[in-house]
Amino acid sequence: MIPILSVLVFILSAITSSGHDAGASPHPIDQLISTRLNETGFSPSPQATPREQIRRAYFDLIGLPPSFEEVQAFENDPTDENWERILTDLLNRPQFGERQASAWLDLVRFAETNGYERDGPKPEAWRYRDYVIRSFNENKPYDQFIKEQLAGDLIYPESNEALIATGFYRLHIYDDEPDNTLQADYDIYDDILSTIGSGFLGMTISCARCHDHKFDPISQTEYYQLLDFIHRIEPYGKPHTGGGSRPLGQITQPLPKTNAGDSPIHVLAISDRADADRIETRRLRRGDPSLPQEITPASFPGFLNQESTSTPLVPSEEENHRITLAKWIASPSNPRTARVIANRIWQSHFGRGIIETTNDFGKAGTGATHPELLEHLAGKLIQNEWRLKDLHFHIMTSRTYRQSSRAPQSVALRQDPSNHLWWRQEMRRMDAEVIRDSMLAFSGDLNLKSFGPSVYPALPVEVHQTQDSVRKGWGESPVEEQNRRSVYIYAKRALPLPFLESFDAGPFAFSMGKRPVTTVAPQALTLLNSEFMQERAERLAERVSCLEEVFQIVWQRDPTLDEIRASQNFLQSQKEKISAAGESYTDSERKALTQFCLTILNANETILID
């Protein structure tokens, strides 16, 4: 658990962190990191090169590579002022929201289908994805972002965006023909509550469904008291044959505002049941709906009141339960919320959080390596009215972020190989979406169109046959639409895009705070042999007129003399092999250049962020 700090810590950290002037005083993040480093005798690593810094910023904030010219411009003027200008520009680009949305969609286990054998579609689910992207681009206050998803239909009844946001409650897996419908409904409630707990509060809750939590101070009674906040929502269901009928849940709602004369637009959204006033939540013995026990009215876990920085948190009897839940989670008096999202943002820039188990701040989690730093970031977020872009900027202007990922200190590498003290930056492999989007950018094919219904990249027939019938639930998009950013690809639970899946992308069946980073054979086979990569190499070869341009486009730098010689030797050997097979000279040149481009696209430097 994180040590409980007083309001004074929040205030002091906010005051000391206002502004950044490298010539006046050290950055507060660097001060907090240096305190621990000084205790061990370690020193921060040297600053990364300007090229490494700007590439890191581009991939972190917008998930796309900079151009060769943009890198050159920063190399010619690597001042703090120019660095801050670059960050401000990236934070204001529309691609920022698309990059940041991927992590949030993992967290809420976003998909556009229900899962299970039939894997039926979730109507209009793509509108929730677009809502998330817009929210990040607009720098929407995070507390408002929370309230819109948990109770937007009630707090902001005239807002289309707020109604769409409540699609959050409909993103779970759904079995349209369960053996026990009542049990299935409670499984759905548990899934929602678990996602709320891990996503917003960084705590596991579902363990307490059947018994008191084995690690954290959450009793079974407190589990059902939390469940009471969401127990009145209409269930997600439909009539089905055999064994009676399951209630028809109203899983879509009409938007409150549409243009005059337009047909109503129904979106995936939430609503409370008509008989909500008569619903009572009871503790279930061993989590079994057929064994109800005492009534458990809505209440917040006692240990969170102990962590509170003000008076104890008490549910309101006058408000709708979901409004009360949303306000409680989004309250500055609930320090968990700010800590959890601050930790997630730190993870997005360093590859892991200050608490590495980003979905679990409890006893079974890793604990904070730098509790005071996490408190500082949480306080900074609240001070800046929950604006997430401000926190990104604050982290990225620190020397800690801008240092090299190399390990020149043999003592530090030997004593802290996992870099728990942040004495260097972390070298990271790009996320699956960033790899695919970058390949499209290198080949000149990336379509930056934003928003709208999801797209369907072409798939080999062998992939379609992994379903129970060919092309079930998978459309065909025009080629230019297929080349849109990966966040807009149709998220089908039974058929994730193989390219993204091989690099550890979802869609996931549960909340994923940090993706696994695997190294497996299908990754190499995908990058070398897939039709997608062959097309990227061919298109890149068509773009360039000389070898140097390949390096400039893909690696954003000029090649060294040794690289030029090695590249020329490779091209010559490839042309000779192709010509020996009977190809014309022109074809052999073109194919050799394509093979060279494919080789560069497969290099470590292409898919690693250093």
C-alpha positions as CSV (number, residue, x, y, z in Angstrom):
1,M,0.0,0.0,0.0
2,I,1.2,3.6,-0.6
3,P,2.0,5.5,2.6
4,I,-0.7,7.9,3.6
5,L,0.4,11.5,3.1
6,S,-1.4,14.6,4.3
7,V,-3.0,17.4,2.3
8,L,0.2,19.4,3.0
9,V,2.2,17.0,0.8
10,F,-0.2,17.6,-2.1
11,I,0.0,21.4,-1.6
12,L,3.7,21.5,-1.3
13,S,4.3,19.3,-4.2
14,A,2.0,21.4,-6.3
15,I,3.8,24.6,-5.3
16,T,7.3,23.3,-5.9
17,S,6.3,21.9,-9.3
18,S,4.9,25.1,-10.8
19,G,6.8,25.9,-14.0
20,H,10.1,24.6,-15.4
21,D,13.2,26.6,-15.8
22,A,16.3,24.5,-16.2
23,G,18.5,27.6,-15.4
24,A,16.7,28.4,-12.2
25,S,16.2,25.2,-10.2
26,P,16.1,21.5,-10.8
27,H,12.9,19.9,-12.1
28,P,10.9,18.6,-9.2
29,I,10.8,15.1,-10.7
30,D,14.6,15.1,-11.0
31,Q,14.9,16.2,-7.4
32,L,12.8,13.3,-6.2
33,I,14.6,10.8,-8.4
34,S,18.0,12.2,-7.4
35,T,17.2,11.8,-3.7
36,R,17.1,8.0,-4.1
37,L,20.1,7.9,-6.5
38,N,22.3,9.9,-4.0
39,E,21.5,7.4,-1.3
40,T,23.1,4.6,-3.5
41,G,25.8,6.7,-5.1
42,F,24.4,6.3,-8.6
43,S,24.3,9.1,-11.1
44,P,21.7,9.8,-13.8
45,S,22.7,8.6,-17.2
46,P,23.8,11.2,-19.8
47,Q,21.1,13.0,-21.8
48,A,19.9,11.1,-24.8
49,T,20.9,12.4,-28.2
50,P,18.5,15.0,-29.8
51,R,17.4,12.3,-32.3
52,E,16.6,9.8,-29.6
53,Q,14.7,12.4,-27.6
54,I,12.5,13.6,-30.5
55,R,11.8,10.0,-31.7
56,R,10.8,9.1,-28.1
57,A,8.5,12.0,-27.9
58,Y,6.8,11.3,-31.2
59,F,6.2,7.6,-30.5
60,D,5.0,8.3,-26.9
61,L,2.6,11.1,-27.7
62,I,1.2,10.4,-31.2
63,G,2.5,6.8,-32.0
64,L,4.0,7.9,-35.3
65,P,7.6,8.6,-36.4
66,P,9.0,12.1,-36.9
67,S,10.2,13.0,-40.4
68,F,13.9,13.2,-41.2
69,E,13.5,17.0,-41.5
70,E,11.9,17.3,-38.1
71,V,14.7,15.4,-36.5
72,Q,17.3,17.5,-38.2
73,A,15.6,20.7,-37.1
74,F,15.8,19.6,-33.4
75,E,19.4,18.4,-33.8
76,N,20.3,21.9,-35.0
77,D,18.5,23.5,-32.1
78,P,18.2,21.1,-29.1
79,T,17.3,23.8,-26.6
80,D,14.8,23.4,-23.7
81,E,12.6,26.1,-25.4
82,N,12.5,24.1,-28.7
83,W,11.9,20.9,-26.8
84,E,8.9,22.4,-25.1
85,R,7.6,23.8,-28.4
86,I,7.8,20.3,-29.9
87,L,5.9,18.8,-27.0
88,T,3.2,21.4,-27.2
89,D,2.8,20.8,-30.9
90,L,2.5,17.0,-30.4
91,L,0.1,17.3,-27.6
92,N,-2.2,19.5,-29.8
93,R,-2.1,17.1,-32.8
94,P,-5.3,15.1,-33.5
95,Q,-3.1,11.9,-33.5
96,F,-2.5,12.4,-29.7
97,G,-5.9,11.2,-28.8
98,E,-5.6,8.2,-31.1
99,R,-2.4,7.1,-29.5
100,Q,-3.6,7.6,-25.9
101,A,-6.9,5.9,-26.5
102,S,-5.3,2.5,-27.1
103,A,-4.2,2.2,-23.5
104,W,-7.6,3.3,-22.2
105,L,-9.4,0.8,-24.5
106,D,-7.2,-2.0,-23.1
107,L,-8.2,-0.9,-19.6
108,V,-11.9,-1.0,-20.2
109,R,-11.6,-4.3,-22.3
110,F,-13.0,-2.6,-25.4
111,A,-14.3,-4.7,-28.2
112,E,-17.1,-4.4,-30.7
113,T,-18.4,-8.0,-30.3
114,N,-19.8,-10.0,-27.4
115,G,-17.4,-13.0,-27.5
116,Y,-18.3,-16.7,-27.1
117,E,-19.3,-18.9,-30.1
118,R,-21.6,-16.5,-31.9
119,D,-19.5,-13.4,-31.1
120,G,-22.4,-11.1,-32.1
121,P,-21.8,-7.4,-32.6
122,K,-22.2,-4.7,-30.0
123,P,-24.2,-2.0,-31.9
124,E,-22.5,1.3,-32.4
125,A,-19.6,0.4,-30.1
126,W,-17.2,2.4,-32.2
127,R,-18.8,5.6,-31.0
128,Y,-17.4,4.9,-27.5
129,R,-13.9,4.6,-29.0
130,D,-14.3,7.9,-30.8
131,Y,-15.6,9.5,-27.5
132,V,-12.4,8.4,-25.8
133,I,-10.2,9.8,-28.6
134,R,-12.0,13.1,-28.6
135,S,-11.8,13.3,-24.8
136,F,-8.0,13.0,-24.8
137,N,-7.7,15.5,-27.7
138,E,-9.8,18.0,-25.9
139,N,-7.8,17.6,-22.8
140,K,-11.0,16.9,-20.9
141,P,-10.6,17.0,-17.1
142,Y,-10.1,13.4,-16.0
143,D,-12.7,13.8,-13.2
144,Q,-15.2,14.8,-15.8
145,F,-14.1,11.9,-18.0
146,I,-14.8,9.5,-15.1
147,K,-18.2,11.0,-14.3
148,E,-19.4,10.9,-18.0
149,Q,-18.6,7.1,-18.2
150,L,-20.2,6.1,-14.9
151,A,-23.2,8.5,-14.8
152,G,-23.1,10.7,-17.9
153,D,-26.7,10.1,-18.8
154,L,-27.7,11.4,-15.3
155,I,-25.2,14.2,-14.7
156,Y,-25.2,15.6,-18.2
157,P,-28.6,14.6,-19.6
158,E,-28.4,16.9,-22.6
159,S,-24.9,15.8,-23.8
160,N,-24.6,13.3,-26.6
161,E,-21.0,12.6,-25.6
162,A,-21.9,11.9,-22.0
163,L,-24.5,9.4,-23.1
164,I,-22.1,7.7,-25.5
165,A,-19.6,7.5,-22.6
166,T,-21.9,5.3,-20.6
167,G,-21.3,2.6,-23.3
168,F,-18.5,1.8,-20.8
169,Y,-21.0,-0.4,-19.0
170,R,-21.7,-2.5,-22.2
171,L,-18.1,-3.5,-23.1
172,H,-18.0,-6.8,-21.2
173,I,-18.2,-10.3,-22.7
174,Y,-21.8,-11.4,-23.1
175,D,-23.1,-15.0,-23.3
176,D,-26.4,-14.8,-25.2
177,E,-27.4,-18.4,-24.2
178,P,-26.1,-19.1,-20.6
179,D,-27.0,-22.2,-18.6
180,N,-28.1,-20.0,-15.7
181,T,-29.3,-16.5,-16.6
182,L,-29.3,-15.2,-13.0
183,Q,-25.7,-16.4,-12.5
184,A,-24.8,-14.8,-15.8
185,D,-26.2,-11.5,-14.9
186,Y,-24.2,-11.5,-11.6
187,D,-21.1,-12.4,-13.7
188,I,-21.7,-9.3,-15.8
189,Y,-22.1,-7.1,-12.7
190,D,-18.9,-8.6,-11.3
191,D,-17.1,-7.9,-14.5
192,I,-18.2,-4.2,-14.5
193,L,-17.4,-3.7,-10.8
194,S,-14.0,-5.4,-11.3
195,T,-13.2,-3.1,-14.2
196,I,-14.2,0.0,-12.2
197,G,-12.1,-1.1,-9.3
198,S,-8.9,-1.9,-11.2
199,G,-9.3,0.8,-13.9
200,F,-10.2,3.8,-11.7
201,L,-9.0,2.8,-8.2
202,G,-6.1,0.4,-8.9
203,M,-7.6,-2.3,-6.6
204,T,-8.8,-5.8,-7.2
205,I,-12.4,-6.3,-6.0
206,S,-13.8,-9.5,-7.5
207,C,-11.9,-11.6,-5.0
208,A,-14.4,-10.6,-2.4
209,R,-17.4,-11.8,-4.3
210,C,-17.4,-15.2,-2.6
211,H,-15.4,-14.4,0.6
212,D,-13.4,-11.7,2.3
213,H,-10.5,-10.5,0.2
214,K,-7.4,-12.6,0.9
215,F,-4.9,-9.8,0.7
216,D,-6.6,-6.4,0.9
217,P,-9.0,-5.0,3.5
218,I,-12.2,-5.6,1.5
219,S,-14.8,-7.7,3.1
220,Q,-17.4,-9.7,1.2
221,T,-20.1,-7.3,2.7
222,E,-18.2,-4.3,1.3
223,Y,-18.1,-6.0,-2.1
224,Y,-21.9,-6.2,-2.2
225,Q,-22.1,-2.6,-0.8
226,L,-20.1,-1.5,-3.8
227,L,-22.2,-3.7,-6.1
228,D,-25.3,-1.9,-4.9
229,F,-24.1,1.3,-6.7
230,I,-24.5,-0.4,-10.2
231,H,-27.1,-3.1,-9.4
232,R,-29.9,-1.0,-10.9
233,I,-28.7,-0.8,-14.4
234,E,-30.7,-2.6,-17.1
235,P,-29.1,-5.9,-17.9
236,Y,-27.5,-6.6,-21.2
237,G,-29.7,-9.3,-22.7
238,K,-32.1,-10.5,-25.4
239,P,-34.8,-13.1,-25.7
240,H,-33.5,-16.6,-26.5
241,T,-35.0,-20.0,-27.2
242,G,-35.2,-22.8,-24.7
243,G,-35.6,-22.7,-20.9
244,G,-37.6,-19.6,-20.6
245,S,-36.6,-16.1,-21.8
246,R,-34.0,-13.7,-20.5
247,P,-35.1,-10.0,-19.9
248,L,-34.5,-7.7,-22.9
249,G,-32.0,-5.1,-21.7
250,Q,-32.2,-1.8,-23.4
251,I,-28.6,-1.7,-24.5
252,T,-28.9,1.3,-26.8
253,Q,-30.4,4.8,-26.2
254,P,-31.4,7.6,-28.6
255,L,-29.1,10.6,-28.5
256,P,-30.7,13.6,-26.8
257,K,-29.6,16.0,-29.4
258,T,-30.0,15.4,-33.2
259,N,-30.6,17.7,-36.1
260,A,-34.2,18.6,-36.9
261,G,-35.7,16.1,-39.3
262,D,-33.0,13.5,-38.7
263,S,-33.9,10.0,-37.7
264,P,-33.0,9.2,-34.1
265,I,-29.5,7.9,-33.6
266,H,-29.3,5.0,-31.1
267,V,-26.0,4.5,-29.4
268,L,-24.6,1.8,-27.1
269,A,-25.4,3.2,-23.7
270,I,-26.7,2.6,-20.2
271,S,-30.0,3.2,-18.4
272,D,-31.4,2.3,-15.0
273,R,-34.2,-0.3,-14.7
274,A,-37.8,1.0,-14.4
275,D,-38.2,-0.9,-11.0
276,A,-34.9,0.5,-9.7
277,D,-36.5,1.8,-6.5
278,R,-37.6,-1.7,-5.5
279,I,-34.2,-3.4,-6.1
280,E,-32.3,-4.5,-3.0
281,T,-28.8,-5.8,-3.1
282,R,-28.0,-8.7,-0.8
283,R,-24.8,-10.5,0.1
284,L,-24.6,-13.8,-1.7
285,R,-23.3,-16.8,0.2
286,R,-20.3,-18.1,-1.7
287,G,-21.3,-15.7,-4.5
288,D,-24.2,-17.8,-5.4
289,P,-27.4,-15.9,-6.5
290,S,-29.6,-18.7,-5.2
291,L,-28.2,-18.1,-1.7
292,P,-29.1,-14.5,-0.8
293,Q,-28.3,-13.2,2.7
294,E,-28.7,-9.8,4.4
295,I,-29.3,-6.6,2.5
296,T,-26.2,-4.6,1.8
297,P,-27.0,-0.9,1.1
298,A,-24.5,1.1,-0.9
299,S,-21.4,2.2,0.9
300,F,-17.7,2.8,0.3
301,P,-14.9,0.5,1.6
302,G,-13.7,1.6,5.0
303,F,-10.0,1.5,4.2
304,L,-10.5,4.1,1.5
305,N,-12.0,6.4,4.1
306,Q,-8.8,6.0,6.1
307,E,-6.8,7.0,3.0
308,S,-9.1,10.0,2.4
309,T,-7.4,13.4,2.7
310,S,-10.5,15.0,4.2
311,T,-13.6,13.9,6.1
312,P,-14.9,10.3,5.6
313,L,-16.6,9.6,2.4
314,V,-20.3,8.8,2.8
315,P,-22.8,7.9,0.1
316,S,-25.6,10.4,-0.5
317,E,-29.1,9.2,0.0
318,E,-30.6,11.9,-2.2
319,E,-28.6,11.1,-5.4
320,N,-28.9,8.3,-7.9
321,H,-26.5,5.6,-6.9
322,R,-24.4,5.9,-10.0
323,I,-24.1,9.7,-9.6
324,T,-22.9,9.1,-6.1
325,L,-20.3,6.5,-7.2
326,A,-19.1,8.7,-10.0
327,K,-18.6,11.7,-7.8
328,W,-16.9,9.6,-5.1
329,I,-14.4,8.1,-7.5
330,A,-13.7,11.5,-9.2
331,S,-13.3,13.4,-5.9
332,P,-10.0,15.0,-4.9
333,S,-10.7,13.7,-1.5
334,N,-10.3,10.1,-2.9
335,P,-6.5,10.1,-3.4
336,R,-6.5,6.7,-5.1
337,T,-8.0,8.1,-8.3
338,A,-5.3,10.7,-9.0
339,R,-2.5,8.3,-8.0
340,V,-3.7,5.6,-10.4
341,I,-4.0,7.7,-13.5
342,A,-0.7,9.5,-12.7
343,N,1.0,6.1,-12.5
344,R,-0.5,5.1,-15.8
345,I,0.8,8.2,-17.5
346,W,4.3,7.6,-16.0
347,Q,4.1,4.1,-17.4
348,S,3.3,5.4,-20.9
349,H,6.6,7.3,-20.9
350,F,8.9,4.8,-19.1
351,G,7.4,1.4,-20.0
352,R,6.4,0.6,-16.4
353,G,4.8,2.5,-13.6
354,I,6.1,3.8,-10.3
355,I,3.9,1.0,-9.1
356,E,4.5,-1.6,-11.7
357,T,1.2,-3.4,-11.2
358,T,-0.8,-0.5,-12.5
359,N,-4.2,-2.3,-11.9
360,D,-3.3,-3.4,-8.4
361,F,-2.1,-0.9,-5.7
362,G,-2.8,-3.5,-3.0
363,K,-0.8,-5.8,-0.9
364,A,-0.4,-8.3,-3.8
365,G,1.0,-5.5,-6.0
366,T,4.6,-4.4,-6.3
367,G,4.3,-1.3,-4.2
368,A,5.7,2.1,-5.2
369,T,9.5,2.5,-5.8
370,H,9.1,6.3,-5.2
371,P,6.0,7.1,-3.2
372,E,6.8,10.8,-2.9
373,L,7.1,11.0,-6.6
374,L,3.7,9.4,-7.1
375,E,2.2,11.9,-4.6
376,H,3.8,14.7,-6.4
377,L,2.4,13.7,-9.8
378,A,-1.1,13.1,-8.3
379,G,-1.0,16.5,-6.6
380,K,0.2,18.2,-9.9
381,L,-2.7,16.6,-11.7
382,I,-5.3,17.9,-9.2
383,Q,-3.7,21.3,-9.1
384,N,-4.0,21.6,-12.9
385,E,-7.7,20.7,-12.8
386,W,-7.2,17.1,-13.8
387,R,-5.8,18.0,-17.2
388,L,-3.8,15.0,-18.5
389,K,-1.9,16.8,-21.2
390,D,-0.4,19.0,-18.5
391,L,0.9,16.0,-16.7
392,H,2.4,14.5,-19.9
393,F,4.2,17.8,-20.5
394,H,5.4,18.0,-16.9
395,I,6.9,14.5,-17.0
396,M,8.5,14.9,-20.4
397,T,10.3,18.2,-19.6
398,S,12.2,16.4,-16.8
399,R,15.8,15.3,-17.2
400,T,14.8,11.9,-16.0
401,Y,12.6,11.4,-19.1
402,R,15.2,12.9,-21.5
403,Q,18.2,10.8,-20.3
404,S,19.7,8.0,-22.3
405,S,18.5,4.4,-22.2
406,R,22.1,3.2,-22.4
407,A,23.8,1.8,-19.3
408,P,27.3,3.3,-19.0
409,Q,27.4,2.8,-15.2
410,S,28.6,-0.7,-14.6
411,V,27.9,-0.5,-10.8
412,A,24.4,0.7,-11.3
413,L,23.7,-1.9,-13.9
414,R,25.1,-4.6,-11.6
415,Q,23.2,-3.5,-8.5
416,D,20.0,-2.3,-10.1
417,P,19.6,-4.1,-13.4
418,S,15.9,-3.6,-13.4
419,N,16.4,0.1,-13.2
420,H,14.0,0.5,-10.2
421,L,15.8,3.8,-9.3
422,W,15.3,5.3,-12.8
423,W,19.0,6.0,-13.3
424,R,18.4,5.6,-17.0
425,Q,15.5,5.6,-19.5
426,E,14.0,2.3,-20.5
427,M,14.5,0.9,-24.0
428,R,11.1,-0.3,-25.2
429,R,9.6,-2.2,-28.1
430,M,6.8,-0.3,-29.8
431,D,3.3,-1.3,-29.1
432,A,1.6,-3.4,-31.8
433,E,-0.5,-0.4,-33.2
434,V,2.6,1.8,-33.3
435,I,4.5,-0.8,-35.3
436,R,1.7,-1.2,-37.9
437,D,1.0,2.5,-38.1
438,S,4.7,3.3,-38.5
439,M,5.1,0.7,-41.3
440,L,2.2,2.4,-43.2
441,A,3.8,5.8,-42.6
442,F,7.2,4.6,-43.9
443,S,5.6,3.2,-47.1
444,G,3.6,6.5,-47.6
445,D,0.3,4.7,-47.3
446,L,-1.0,5.8,-43.9
447,N,-4.5,7.3,-44.0
448,L,-4.9,9.8,-41.2
449,K,-8.6,10.1,-41.5
450,S,-10.2,10.3,-38.0
451,F,-13.3,8.8,-36.4
452,G,-16.3,6.9,-37.9
453,P,-17.2,3.2,-38.1
454,S,-14.4,0.7,-37.8
455,V,-12.5,-0.7,-40.8
456,Y,-11.7,-4.2,-41.9
457,P,-8.2,-4.9,-43.3
458,A,-8.1,-7.8,-45.8
459,L,-7.4,-11.2,-44.2
460,P,-6.2,-14.4,-45.8
461,V,-8.8,-17.1,-46.2
462,E,-6.9,-19.3,-43.7
463,V,-7.5,-16.7,-41.0
464,H,-11.2,-16.5,-41.8
465,Q,-11.4,-20.3,-41.4
466,T,-10.4,-20.0,-37.8
467,Q,-14.0,-19.0,-37.2
468,D,-17.0,-21.3,-37.4
469,S,-17.8,-19.9,-40.9
470,V,-15.8,-17.9,-43.4
471,R,-16.1,-14.1,-43.2
472,K,-18.6,-14.2,-40.4
473,G,-18.8,-10.8,-38.9
474,W,-15.8,-9.4,-40.9
475,G,-16.5,-6.9,-43.7
476,E,-14.4,-5.7,-46.6
477,S,-13.2,-2.1,-46.6
478,P,-11.7,-0.1,-49.5
479,V,-7.9,-0.3,-49.6
480,E,-7.5,3.3,-48.5
481,E,-9.7,2.7,-45.5
482,Q,-7.7,-0.5,-44.6
483,N,-4.7,1.8,-44.3
484,R,-6.1,3.9,-41.5
485,R,-4.6,3.9,-38.0
486,S,-4.9,0.6,-36.1
487,V,-7.1,2.1,-33.4
488,Y,-9.9,2.2,-36.0
489,I,-9.7,-1.5,-36.9
490,Y,-12.8,-3.5,-36.0
491,A,-12.2,-5.1,-32.6
492,K,-13.7,-8.5,-33.0
493,R,-13.1,-10.8,-30.0
494,A,-13.1,-14.0,-31.9
495,L,-10.9,-12.7,-34.7
496,P,-8.2,-10.1,-33.6
497,L,-6.1,-8.9,-36.5
498,P,-3.2,-11.4,-36.6
499,F,-0.5,-8.6,-37.1
500,L,-1.6,-6.8,-33.9
501,E,-2.2,-10.1,-32.0
502,S,1.3,-11.3,-32.7
503,F,2.7,-8.2,-31.0
504,D,0.5,-8.6,-27.9
505,A,-2.5,-6.4,-28.7
506,G,-6.1,-7.2,-27.7
507,P,-9.1,-7.1,-27.8
508,F,-9.0,-8.4,-24.2
509,A,-11.6,-10.2,-22.2
510,F,-10.6,-8.4,-19.0
511,S,-9.1,-5.1,-17.9
512,M,-5.4,-4.9,-19.0
513,G,-3.4,-2.2,-17.3
514,K,-0.1,-3.3,-18.9
515,R,0.3,-5.5,-21.9
516,P,2.7,-8.4,-21.8
517,V,5.8,-7.9,-24.0
518,T,6.6,-11.2,-25.6
519,T,9.3,-12.3,-28.0
520,V,7.9,-15.2,-30.1
521,A,8.5,-16.7,-33.5
522,P,5.3,-15.4,-35.1
523,Q,6.6,-11.8,-34.7
524,A,9.6,-12.4,-36.9
525,L,7.6,-14.4,-39.4
526,T,5.0,-11.6,-39.6
527,L,7.6,-8.9,-40.2
528,L,9.4,-11.0,-42.8
529,N,6.8,-12.9,-44.6
530,S,3.3,-11.3,-44.2
531,E,1.7,-9.8,-47.3
532,F,1.2,-6.6,-45.4
533,M,5.0,-6.2,-44.9
534,Q,5.8,-7.2,-48.4
535,E,3.5,-4.5,-49.6
536,R,5.1,-2.0,-47.3
537,A,8.6,-2.9,-48.6
538,E,7.5,-2.6,-52.2
539,R,5.8,0.8,-51.6
540,L,8.9,2.1,-49.8
541,A,11.1,1.0,-52.6
542,E,8.9,3.0,-55.0
543,R,9.2,6.1,-52.8
544,V,13.0,6.4,-52.8
545,S,15.6,7.2,-55.4
546,C,18.7,6.3,-53.5
547,L,19.8,4.2,-50.5
548,E,20.2,7.2,-48.2
549,E,16.5,8.0,-48.4
550,V,15.6,4.6,-47.0
551,F,17.6,5.4,-43.9
552,Q,16.2,8.9,-43.7
553,I,12.6,7.7,-43.9
554,V,12.8,4.7,-41.6
555,W,15.5,5.7,-39.1
556,Q,15.3,9.5,-39.5
557,R,19.1,9.7,-40.0
558,D,21.8,9.5,-42.6
559,P,23.6,6.1,-43.0
560,T,27.2,5.8,-41.9
561,L,29.9,5.0,-44.4
562,D,30.0,1.4,-43.2
563,E,26.3,1.1,-43.6
564,I,26.4,2.5,-47.1
565,R,29.1,-0.1,-48.1
566,A,27.2,-2.9,-46.5
567,S,24.0,-1.8,-48.2
568,Q,25.6,-1.6,-51.6
569,N,27.1,-5.0,-51.2
570,F,23.7,-6.4,-50.2
571,L,22.0,-4.9,-53.2
572,Q,24.6,-6.2,-55.6
573,S,24.4,-9.7,-54.2
574,Q,20.6,-9.7,-54.4
575,K,20.6,-8.4,-58.0
576,E,23.0,-11.1,-59.0
577,K,20.8,-13.8,-57.4
578,I,17.7,-12.4,-59.0
579,S,19.3,-12.1,-62.4
580,A,20.6,-15.6,-62.2
581,A,17.0,-16.8,-61.8
582,G,16.2,-15.3,-65.2
583,E,14.8,-11.8,-64.2
584,S,15.5,-8.8,-66.3
585,Y,18.0,-6.2,-65.1
586,T,15.2,-3.7,-64.3
587,D,13.2,-6.3,-62.4
588,S,16.3,-7.4,-60.5
589,E,17.1,-3.9,-59.4
590,R,13.6,-3.2,-58.2
591,K,13.3,-6.6,-56.4
592,A,16.7,-6.1,-54.8
593,L,15.7,-2.7,-53.5
594,T,12.5,-4.1,-52.2
595,Q,14.4,-6.8,-50.3
596,F,16.7,-4.2,-48.9
597,C,13.7,-2.1,-47.7
598,L,12.2,-5.2,-46.1
599,T,15.5,-5.8,-44.3
600,I,15.6,-2.3,-42.9
601,L,11.9,-2.5,-41.8
602,N,12.8,-5.6,-39.8
603,A,15.8,-4.1,-38.0
604,N,15.8,-3.5,-34.2
605,E,16.3,0.2,-34.8
606,T,12.9,0.3,-36.6
607,I,10.7,-1.0,-33.8
608,L,12.6,0.0,-30.6
609,I,12.2,3.2,-28.8
610,D,15.6,4.1,-27.1
